[in-house]
Amino acid sequence: MNLTNLTNIFSEQQLNKMNWGEALGLWDITRFKVIGLTLIESYLAQAKDIELKNSINSGVEMLIIPHIEKLQKFMHKEGIEVPSVPQRKNLDIIGKQIEPNTIIQDDEIANSLREVYRLGLNLDMRALTSSIRDDVRNLIWNILTDDYKGFDAMIKLHRKKNWLSPPPTI
């Protein structure tokens, strides 16, 4: 066996393994969504506006939880430890113990959620640009696409409710 053959074998093995950027990107997205789940459920408990509550609930059920499950499954398959998901203790307060809007108002919730979406989209893009394996890029691309649709829906709700806080102008 010559040096060229050895290099080719080594390169093929490396391409099949996940690189550090891919693993870190998946870890960061998963951790962000796990942490976000508790925050979002707190917002859900405080929201009063029915459309906002429905939007938040859809985000939890259609984006956050399915994404966490997909990411965990993928990372387990790769032998990567996943961020732990805390017990969802906030579920019992939603609509029961706390009077809506007593801590934070609907427009503040909506504006906070917009920033949460922005940060998530930034993490998605950073992970995507660090990925070279097709399966990793496809997973992250699908998550990014879903997250952008959620962000777009949130912006539309902001406009409808007049909750947009305009950025500074020059």
N, C-alpha and C positions, 0 to 999 in steps of 0.2 A: 504494500500500500504506500503510495507516495503522499507527499504533503498536501497536494491539491485535493485528493480524495478525502483525507482526514478533515480538511477545512470544510468541504461540502457536507460531510456527515455532521460535523459540529454545528454548522449554520442551520441545517434542517431541524436539528433538535432544538436550537434556540428559537427558531420561528414558531415552533409548536408550543413553547412555554410562554406564559404570560409575563410581560415585562413589568418592571416596578411602576412605571407610569400608569399602565393599565390597571394594575392591582390597586394602586393608591387612588386612582380616579373612581373605581367602583366602590372602594371603601368610603371615600368622601361623600359620594352621592348617597350611599346607603345610610351613613351616619347622619347626614343632613336630613334625610327623610324620617329617620327614627326620631331624632330630636324634634323635628317639625311636627310630628304626629301629636305629641303632648301639647305643644304650643297651639296648634290648630284646634284641638279639642277644647282648649281653654277659651279660644275665640268663639267657638261654636256655642259654648255655655253662656257667653256674654252677649252674643248677637241678638238683636231684637227683630230686625228686618227679615221677613220671610224669604225673600229672594237671596239675600246674603247667606242666611242659614242653609238654604238649599244648595247654593254654590259651594259653600264650605264643605257640606256633607258629601256632595258629588266629588269634590277634590279628594277627600279622605277615601271614599269607597272606590273611585275609579282611577285615581292616580297614586296616592301615597301607599296604601296597603298593597295593591297589586305590584307596584314597583319594588317595594321592599321584598315581597315574596320572590319575584323574578331575580332580583339581585342576590338574595340569599341562596337561592337554588344554584345560580351560576357560580357564585363564589365557593359554595360547598363542593361543587363538581370539580373545581380547580384546586381544592385543598386549602382554601384561604379561610381563615377564621372571620366571622362576620360580626359587625357591631351588635351588641345585645339590645333587644327590644324590651324596655321596661314594661311592667304591668300597666295596663291602661286604666288607671285609677280615676281619671277625669270623667269617665262615661256616666257615672252615677250623678254628677252634678249638672249635666246638660238638661236644661229645662226644669230643674227641680229646686235645688237649694239656693241658687243665686238668682237674684232678680236681674234680668237682662239690662244691659247698659248702665249698671251701677258702678262698674270699675272702668270700663272703656266703651266709648260710643261706637256705633256702627261705622261711621266714616273713618274713625281711627283704626278700627279693625281692618277695614277694606284697604286703607293705605299701608298698614303694616303687612298685610298679605301680599300686596303688590311688590313690596320690597323683598319679601320672602321668595316670591316667584323669581324675581330678578337674580337674587343670589343663587338660587337653584339652577337657573339657566346658565349662569356663569360657571358653576361647577360642572354642569353637563358638558359645556363647550370645552372646558379645560381637559376633562376626561377624554372627550372625543378626539381632541387634537394630540393627546398622548398615546393614542391607541393605534396599533398597526394590524392586529389580528382581526380578521373579518367578523368572527362571531362576537368579539368584544365591541367592535365599532357598531355592528348592527344592534346589539342590545342597547348601547348608549344612545344611538341615533333614535331608536324607538322611544326611549325615555325622554330624550330632548324634544321630540316631536309632540308627545303627549303633554309635556310640561309647557311647551309654547302654546298649545291649544288652551290649556288652563289659564295661562297668563292672558291670552287674548280674550277669553270669556270674562276674566276679572276686569280688564280694561273696559270692555263694553258695559259691564255692570256699573263701573265707576262713572262712565259718561252718562248713563241713563239716570243715575241717582245724584248726579252732580257732586261726586265725591273726589274728583281729581284735584290734587293739589298741584297747581302748575309749577313747572320748574322756573328758576330765575331767568329773566330775559336779559339780553345785553343791549 
